[in-house]
Amino acid sequence: MPPIEVQNLKQRAVLWMSSGVDNYGKFTVTTPVEIDCRWEEKRHQSMAPDNTVIAADSTVYVDRVVRQGSIMWKGTLKEWTKLLTTPAATNPRWLKEVSSYNEIPDIKGRKVQRTVTLTHYNEQLPTIV
């Protein structure tokens, strides 16, 4: 039986991990990878790392560390590739930006449950490096 932190991660998501910032202050991302997750769509308030209150769209339980500024999309890489061939591909309304990352350790501090808070992303996909 898999550990409790990852046993309910039965959904798939595409992740563009934040890799830095370009000369214009915009995040750059790595090539997309498909990850296991549990995606919960519900609006709520959350705290950003600078202690400001943000309106979050989703909470996603993930299997790895995810940096702030990363981009996520609910679905598989195959579905994303298929979507790119349609005229709707220029509309970024499906993309979400990671606004915060949180780890909750178990009582012994050996294993952690990882969650990210997502907000709506209104721009085109950042530069892939």
N, CA and C atoms as an extended XYZ file, in Angstrom:
387
Properties=species:S:1:pos:R:3:atomname:S:1:resname:S:1:resid:I:1 pbc="F F F"
N         0.848       -1.176        0.000 N   MET     1
C         0.000        0.000        0.000 CA  MET     1
C         0.894        1.240        0.000 C   MET     1
N         0.606        2.205       -0.899 N   PRO     2
C         1.430        3.424       -0.940 CA  PRO     2
C         1.225        4.269        0.322 C   PRO     2
N         2.195        5.124        0.618 N   PRO     3
C         2.055        5.991        1.786 CA  PRO     3
C         0.812        6.870        1.679 C   PRO     3
N         0.249        7.211        2.817 N   ILE     4
C        -0.987        7.984        2.844 CA  ILE     4
C        -0.848        9.338        2.157 C   ILE     4
N         0.365        9.894        2.113 N   GLU     5
C         0.571       11.204        1.489 CA  GLU     5
C         0.322       11.179       -0.003 C   GLU     5
N         0.490       10.017       -0.640 N   VAL     6
C         0.366        9.948       -2.098 CA  VAL     6
C        -0.685        8.950       -2.576 C   VAL     6
N        -1.342        8.236       -1.674 N   GLN     7
C        -2.252        7.193       -2.130 CA  GLN     7
C        -3.525        7.721       -2.789 C   GLN     7
N        -3.929        8.940       -2.523 N   ASN     8
C        -5.141        9.491       -3.141 CA  ASN     8
C        -4.849       10.401       -4.328 C   ASN     8
N        -3.627       10.387       -4.814 N   LEU     9
C        -3.264       11.218       -5.966 CA  LEU     9
C        -3.573       10.447       -7.249 C   LEU     9
N        -4.836       10.429       -7.615 N   LYS    10
C        -5.286        9.611       -8.747 CA  LYS    10
C        -5.587       10.425       -9.996 C   LYS    10
N        -5.425       11.735       -9.929 N   GLN    11
C        -5.641       12.579      -11.098 CA  GLN    11
C        -4.299       12.944      -11.718 C   GLN    11
N        -4.353       13.517      -12.912 N   ARG    12
C        -3.134       13.916      -13.624 CA  ARG    12
C        -3.174       15.415      -13.882 C   ARG    12
N        -1.992       16.018      -13.877 N   ALA    13
C        -1.866       17.437      -14.193 CA  ALA    13
C        -0.572       17.652      -14.955 C   ALA    13
N        -0.548       18.708      -15.739 N   VAL    14
C         0.656       19.102      -16.458 CA  VAL    14
C         1.281       20.246      -15.654 C   VAL    14
N         2.584       20.144      -15.407 N   LEU    15
C         3.297       21.128      -14.597 CA  LEU    15
C         4.438       21.734      -15.390 C   LEU    15
N         4.449       23.070      -15.456 N   TRP    16
C         5.586       23.816      -15.982 CA  TRP    16
C         6.269       24.425      -14.760 C   TRP    16
N         7.362       23.826      -14.311 N   MET    17
C         8.038       24.274      -13.093 CA  MET    17
C         8.736       25.606      -13.330 C   MET    17
N         8.571       26.515      -12.404 N   SER    18
C         9.241       27.810      -12.475 CA  SER    18
C        10.747       27.589      -12.399 C   SER    18
N        11.481       28.215      -13.315 N   SER    19
C        12.934       28.011      -13.343 CA  SER    19
C        13.715       29.296      -13.091 C   SER    19
N        13.020       30.409      -12.940 N   GLY    20
C        13.709       31.670      -12.694 CA  GLY    20
C        12.891       32.837      -13.199 C   GLY    20
N        13.563       33.954      -13.364 N   VAL    21
C        12.909       35.181      -13.811 CA  VAL    21
C        13.707       35.736      -14.986 C   VAL    21
N        12.999       36.230      -16.013 N   ASP    22
C        13.689       36.800      -17.173 CA  ASP    22
C        14.048       38.266      -16.920 C   ASP    22
N        14.561       38.946      -17.928 N   ASN    23
C        14.993       40.345      -17.799 CA  ASN    23
C        13.841       41.317      -17.543 C   ASN    23
N        12.611       40.873      -17.785 N   TYR    24
C        11.446       41.732      -17.603 CA  TYR    24
C        10.692       41.430      -16.309 C   TYR    24
N        11.247       40.579      -15.464 N   GLY    25
C        10.611       40.239      -14.194 CA  GLY    25
C         9.530       39.190      -14.290 C   GLY    25
N         9.401       38.544      -15.434 N   LYS    26
C         8.414       37.484      -15.627 CA  LYS    26
C         9.066       36.131      -15.345 C   LYS    26
N         8.271       35.187      -14.814 N   PHE    27
C         8.786       33.844      -14.547 CA  PHE    27
C         9.100       33.120      -15.848 C   PHE    27
N        10.149       32.327      -15.844 N   THR    28
C        10.426       31.390      -16.925 CA  THR    28
C        10.135       29.997      -16.387 C   THR    28
N         9.803       29.076      -17.271 N   VAL    29
C         9.415       27.730      -16.847 CA  VAL    29
C        10.182       26.671      -17.625 C   VAL    29
N        10.188       25.462      -17.076 N   THR    30
C        10.825       24.324      -17.739 CA  THR    30
C         9.813       23.655      -18.666 C   THR    30
N        10.267       22.684      -19.423 N   THR    31
C         9.358       21.939      -20.294 CA  THR    31
C         8.325       21.224      -19.427 C   THR    31
N         7.125       21.033      -19.935 N   PRO    32
C         6.059       20.452      -19.114 CA  PRO    32
C         6.296       18.979      -18.791 C   PRO    32
N         5.863       18.593      -17.596 N   VAL    33
C         5.880       17.195      -17.163 CA  VAL    33
C         4.499       16.853      -16.621 C   VAL    33
N         4.145       15.590      -16.702 N   GLU    34
C         2.869       15.121      -16.177 CA  GLU    34
C         3.099       14.585      -14.771 C   GLU    34
N         2.265       15.000      -13.814 N   ILE    35
C         2.434       14.575      -12.430 CA  ILE    35
C         1.137       13.979      -11.888 C   ILE    35
N         1.260       13.214      -10.812 N   ASP    36
C         0.109       12.703      -10.080 CA  ASP    36
C        -0.353       13.779       -9.108 C   ASP    36
N        -1.666       13.912       -8.949 N   CYS    37
C        -2.176       14.931       -8.044 CA  CYS    37
C        -3.606       14.600       -7.631 C   CYS    37
N        -4.135       15.400       -6.732 N   ARG    38
C        -5.566       15.431       -6.422 CA  ARG    38
C        -5.974       16.894       -6.483 C   ARG    38
N        -6.821       17.231       -7.432 N   TRP    39
C        -7.175       18.618       -7.748 CA  TRP    39
C        -8.537       18.925       -7.151 C   TRP    39
N        -8.598       19.899       -6.240 N   GLU    40
C        -9.858       20.311       -5.625 CA  GLU    40
C       -10.196       21.717       -6.087 C   GLU    40
N       -11.276       21.818       -6.863 N   GLU    41
C       -11.724       23.116       -7.392 CA  GLU    41
C       -12.685       23.751       -6.399 C   GLU    41
N       -12.241       24.753       -5.686 N   LYS    42
C       -13.140       25.543       -4.858 CA  LYS    42
C       -12.462       26.856       -4.517 C   LYS    42
N       -13.220       27.906       -4.576 N   ARG    43
C       -12.672       29.239       -4.295 CA  ARG    43
C       -12.547       29.414       -2.792 C   ARG    43
N       -11.431       29.956       -2.375 N   HIS    44
C       -11.194       30.234       -0.970 CA  HIS    44
C       -10.111       31.303       -0.857 C   HIS    44
N        -9.912       31.786        0.341 N   GLN    45
C        -8.851       32.755        0.567 CA  GLN    45
C        -7.637       32.027        1.116 C   GLN    45
N        -6.469       32.520        0.734 N   SER    46
C        -5.221       31.918        1.163 CA  SER    46
C        -4.217       33.035        1.429 C   SER    46
N        -3.141       32.682        2.097 N   MET    47
C        -2.079       33.653        2.368 CA  MET    47
C        -0.927       33.410        1.400 C   MET    47
N        -0.471       34.465        0.756 N   ALA    48
C         0.706       34.396       -0.105 CA  ALA    48
C         1.943       34.401        0.785 C   ALA    48
N         3.109       34.026        0.244 N   PRO    49
C         4.329       34.024        1.056 CA  PRO    49
C         4.659       35.373        1.682 C   PRO    49
N         4.196       36.482        1.083 N   ASP    50
C         4.456       37.803        1.669 CA  ASP    50
C         3.333       38.247        2.612 C   ASP    50
N         2.492       37.279        3.053 N   ASN    51
C         1.405       37.488        4.017 CA  ASN    51
C         0.265       38.363        3.514 C   ASN    51
N         0.088       38.445        2.199 N   THR    52
C        -1.081       39.124        1.661 CA  THR    52
C        -2.170       38.085        1.405 C   THR    52
N        -3.408       38.501        1.520 N   VAL    53
C        -4.529       37.599        1.291 CA  VAL    53
C        -4.806       37.544       -0.204 C   VAL    53
N        -4.948       36.322       -0.733 N   ILE    54
C        -5.241       36.143       -2.153 CA  ILE    54
C        -6.491       35.285       -2.309 C   ILE    54
N        -7.217       35.492       -3.386 N   ALA    55
C        -8.374       34.666       -3.712 CA  ALA    55
C        -7.882       33.488       -4.541 C   ALA    55
N        -7.967       32.298       -3.981 N   ALA    56
C        -7.458       31.100       -4.656 CA  ALA    56
C        -8.589       30.369       -5.365 C   ALA    56
N        -8.258       29.769       -6.514 N   ASP    57
C        -9.233       29.012       -7.296 CA  ASP    57
C        -9.262       27.541       -6.920 C   ASP    57
N        -8.094       26.979       -6.616 N   SER    58
C        -7.980       25.541       -6.406 CA  SER    58
C        -6.898       25.228       -5.385 C   SER    58
N        -7.047       24.058       -4.777 N   THR    59
C        -5.990       23.478       -3.955 CA  THR    59
C        -5.639       22.151       -4.607 C   THR    59
N        -4.342       21.900       -4.795 N   VAL    60
C        -3.910       20.670       -5.446 CA  VAL    60
C        -2.914       19.969       -4.542 C   VAL    60
N        -3.174       18.692       -4.267 N   TYR    61
C        -2.239       17.856       -3.518 CA  TYR    61
C        -1.295       17.234       -4.540 C   TYR    61
N         0.000       17.405       -4.348 N   VAL    62
C         0.991       16.986       -5.342 CA  VAL    62
C         1.990       15.998       -4.732 C   VAL    62
N         2.783       15.379       -5.607 N   ASP    63
C         3.750       14.367       -5.178 CA  ASP    63
C         5.182       14.882       -5.122 C   ASP    63
N         5.376       16.199       -5.282 N   ARG    64
C         6.727       16.762       -5.313 CA  ARG    64
C         6.701       18.224       -4.875 C   ARG    64
N         7.882       18.765       -4.657 N   VAL    65
C         8.013       20.188       -4.341 CA  VAL    65
C         7.716       20.981       -5.614 C   VAL    65
N         6.875       22.014       -5.492 N   VAL    66
C         6.509       22.853       -6.634 CA  VAL    66
C         6.785       24.302       -6.248 C   VAL    66
N         7.573       24.979       -7.069 N   ARG    67
C         7.950       26.363       -6.772 CA  ARG    67
C         6.820       27.345       -7.073 C   ARG    67
N         6.806       28.442       -6.313 N   GLN    68
C         5.870       29.518       -6.580 CA  GLN    68
C         6.174       30.083       -7.971 C   GLN    68
N         5.124       30.431       -8.706 N   GLY    69
C         5.293       30.945      -10.062 CA  GLY    69
C         5.201       29.861      -11.120 C   GLY    69
N         5.141       28.595      -10.700 N   SER    70
C         4.965       27.502      -11.654 CA  SER    70
C         3.547       27.559      -12.218 C   SER    70
N         3.352       26.916      -13.363 N   ILE    71
C         2.050       26.899      -14.031 CA  ILE    71
C         1.549       25.459      -14.051 C   ILE    71
N         0.248       25.275      -13.787 N   MET    72
C        -0.344       23.933      -13.816 CA  MET    72
C        -1.608       23.942      -14.677 C   MET    72
N        -1.897       22.780      -15.226 N   TRP    73
C        -3.102       22.573      -16.013 CA  TRP    73
C        -3.640       21.195      -15.671 C   TRP    73
N        -4.940       21.086      -15.442 N   LYS    74
C        -5.561       19.806      -15.083 CA  LYS    74
C        -5.782       18.968      -16.334 C   LYS    74
N        -5.086       17.842      -16.414 N   GLY    75
C        -5.191       16.954      -17.562 CA  GLY    75
C        -3.853       16.281      -17.825 C   GLY    75
N        -3.781       15.539      -18.927 N   THR    76
C        -2.560       14.818      -19.274 CA  THR    76
C        -1.782       15.578      -20.348 C   THR    76
N        -0.520       15.198      -20.522 N   LEU    77
C         0.294       15.801      -21.582 CA  LEU    77
C        -0.304       15.527      -22.958 C   LEU    77
N        -0.854       14.344      -23.117 N   LYS    78
C        -1.457       13.978      -24.400 CA  LYS    78
C        -2.647       14.888      -24.699 C   LYS    78
N        -3.485       15.151      -23.684 N   GLU    79
C        -4.625       16.052      -23.870 CA  GLU    79
C        -4.157       17.482      -24.145 C   GLU    79
N        -3.086       17.915      -23.484 N   TRP    80
C        -2.550       19.262      -23.704 CA  TRP    80
C        -2.035       19.408      -25.135 C   TRP    80
N        -1.318       18.395      -25.612 N   THR    81
C        -0.789       18.423      -26.977 CA  THR    81
C        -1.930       18.505      -27.994 C   THR    81
N        -3.002       17.762      -27.725 N   LYS    82
C        -4.164       17.793      -28.612 CA  LYS    82
C        -4.844       19.164      -28.577 C   LYS    82
N        -4.920       19.778      -27.388 N   LEU    83
C        -5.528       21.098      -27.253 CA  LEU    83
C        -4.754       22.157      -28.024 C   LEU    83
N        -3.435       22.013      -28.103 N   LEU    84
C        -2.611       22.995      -28.798 CA  LEU    84
C        -2.897       23.066      -30.289 C   LEU    84
N        -3.505       22.027      -30.854 N   THR    85
C        -3.810       22.011      -32.284 CA  THR    85
C        -5.145       22.682      -32.596 C   THR    85
N        -5.871       23.130      -31.569 N   THR    86
C        -7.168       23.764      -31.782 CA  THR    86
C        -7.032       25.279      -31.745 C   THR    86
N        -8.004       26.016      -32.303 N   PRO    87
C        -7.959       27.479      -32.251 CA  PRO    87
C        -8.036       28.021      -30.821 C   PRO    87
N        -8.593       27.248      -29.888 N   ALA    88
C        -8.733       27.695      -28.496 CA  ALA    88
C        -7.398       27.717      -27.755 C   ALA    88
N        -6.340       27.240      -28.381 N   ALA    89
C        -5.043       27.144      -27.708 CA  ALA    89
C        -4.467       28.501      -27.331 C   ALA    89
N        -4.897       29.560      -28.001 N   THR    90
C        -4.366       30.882      -27.679 CA  THR    90
C        -5.009       31.468      -26.424 C   THR    90
N        -6.070       30.846      -25.920 N   ASN    91
C        -6.749       31.324      -24.717 CA  ASN    91
C        -6.173       30.618      -23.490 C   ASN    91
N        -5.519       31.354      -22.587 N   PRO    92
C        -4.872       30.720      -21.436 CA  PRO    92
C        -5.807       30.471      -20.255 C   PRO    92
N        -7.127       30.508      -20.451 N   ARG    93
C        -8.047       30.437      -19.320 CA  ARG    93
C        -7.962       29.130      -18.543 C   ARG    93
N        -7.374       28.108      -19.098 N   TRP    94
C        -7.273       26.830      -18.405 CA  TRP    94
C        -6.054       26.765      -17.499 C   TRP    94
N        -5.126       27.673      -17.683 N   LEU    95
C        -3.885       27.625      -16.910 CA  LEU    95
C        -4.079       28.227      -15.528 C   LEU    95
N        -3.375       27.668      -14.548 N   LYS    96
C        -3.403       28.169      -13.178 CA  LYS    96
C        -1.965       28.406      -12.726 C   LYS    96
N        -1.766       29.431      -11.905 N   GLU    97
C        -0.440       29.757      -11.392 CA  GLU    97
C        -0.345       29.353       -9.929 C   GLU    97
N         0.795       28.788       -9.556 N   VAL    98
C         1.035       28.396       -8.172 CA  VAL    98
C         1.353       29.656       -7.369 C   VAL    98
N         0.469       29.981       -6.434 N   SER    99
C         0.684       31.177       -5.615 CA  SER    99
C         1.322       30.831       -4.271 C   SER    99
N         1.155       29.596       -3.813 N   SER   100
C         1.821       29.185       -2.574 CA  SER   100
C         1.988       27.671       -2.547 C   SER   100
N         2.975       27.243       -1.778 N   TYR   101
C         3.302       25.828       -1.610 CA  TYR   101
C         3.380       25.559       -0.121 C   TYR   101
N         2.843       24.415        0.321 N   ASN   102
C         2.826       24.093        1.736 CA  ASN   102
C         3.144       22.616        1.950 C   ASN   102
N         3.911       22.324        2.979 N   GLU   103
C         4.200       20.948        3.370 CA  GLU   103
C         3.666       20.707        4.770 C   GLU   103
N         2.961       19.588        4.950 N   ILE   104
C         2.450       19.211        6.261 CA  ILE   104
C         3.135       17.900        6.642 C   ILE   104
N         4.056       17.922        7.624 N   PRO   105
C         4.761       16.697        8.001 CA  PRO   105
C         3.885       15.779        8.854 C   PRO   105
N         4.227       14.476        8.831 N   ASP   106
C         3.541       13.555        9.725 CA  ASP   106
C         4.062       13.776       11.151 C   ASP   106
N         3.501       13.071       12.089 N   ILE   107
C         3.832       13.305       13.492 CA  ILE   107
C         5.301       13.040       13.818 C   ILE   107
N         5.941       12.156       13.065 N   LYS   108
C         7.363       11.868       13.281 CA  LYS   108
C         8.268       12.715       12.394 C   LYS   108
N         7.693       13.480       11.505 N   GLY   109
C         8.470       14.357       10.646 CA  GLY   109
C         9.214       13.651        9.534 C   GLY   109
N         8.806       12.442        9.181 N   ARG   110
C         9.503       11.688        8.137 CA  ARG   110
C         8.890       11.854        6.761 C   ARG   110
N         7.590       11.938        6.690 N   LYS   111
C         6.894       12.070        5.409 CA  LYS   111
C         6.072       13.349        5.437 C   LYS   111
N         5.835       13.904        4.265 N   VAL   112
C         5.080       15.158        4.192 CA  VAL   112
C         3.982       15.066        3.144 C   VAL   112
N         2.899       15.783        3.421 N   GLN   113
C         1.836       15.952        2.437 CA  GLN   113
C         2.055       17.325        1.813 C   GLN   113
N         2.109       17.384        0.498 N   ARG   114
C         2.424       18.624       -0.213 CA  ARG   114
C         1.172       19.166       -0.897 C   ARG   114
N         0.919       20.454       -0.688 N   THR   115
C        -0.216       21.105       -1.350 CA  THR   115
C         0.246       22.404       -1.987 C   THR   115
N        -0.412       22.759       -3.077 N   VAL   116
C        -0.193       24.058       -3.703 CA  VAL   116
C        -1.536       24.758       -3.823 C   VAL   116
N        -1.500       26.065       -3.736 N   THR   117
C        -2.682       26.896       -3.936 CA  THR   117
C        -2.546       27.540       -5.308 C   THR   117
N        -3.602       27.451       -6.089 N   LEU   118
C        -3.574       27.964       -7.459 CA  LEU   118
C        -4.503       29.149       -7.620 C   LEU   118
N        -4.062       30.112       -8.414 N   THR   119
C        -4.886       31.246       -8.794 CA  THR   119
C        -5.002       31.271      -10.310 C   THR   119
N        -5.987       32.007      -10.787 N   HIS   120
C        -6.214       32.099      -12.233 CA  HIS   120
C        -5.020       32.774      -12.904 C   HIS   120
N        -4.635       32.269      -14.063 N   TYR   121
C        -3.502       32.800      -14.809 CA  TYR   121
C        -4.027       33.411      -16.097 C   TYR   121
N        -3.864       34.724      -16.285 N   ASN   122
C        -4.464       35.431      -17.417 CA  ASN   122
C        -3.529       35.678      -18.584 C   ASN   122
N        -2.292       35.274      -18.480 N   GLU   123
C        -1.324       35.592      -19.523 CA  GLU   123
C        -1.011       34.358      -20.361 C   GLU   123
N        -0.213       34.560      -21.405 N   GLN   124
C         0.250       33.449      -22.217 CA  GLN   124
C         1.285       32.658      -21.414 C   GLN   124
N         1.519       31.433      -21.816 N   LEU   125
C         2.499       30.590      -21.152 CA  LEU   125
C         3.872       31.278      -21.164 C   LEU   125
N         4.570       31.328      -20.021 N   PRO   126
C         5.882       32.000      -19.987 CA  PRO   126
C         6.906       31.310      -20.881 C   PRO   126
N         8.053       31.932      -21.018 N   THR   127
C         9.155       31.389      -21.827 CA  THR   127
C         9.613       30.065      -21.233 C   THR   127
N         9.744       29.056      -22.088 N   ILE   128
C        10.233       27.739      -21.640 CA  ILE   128
C        11.727       27.690      -21.877 C   ILE   128
N        12.476       27.404      -20.790 N   VAL   129
C        13.954       27.344      -20.901 CA  VAL   129
C        14.439       25.947      -20.583 C   VAL   129
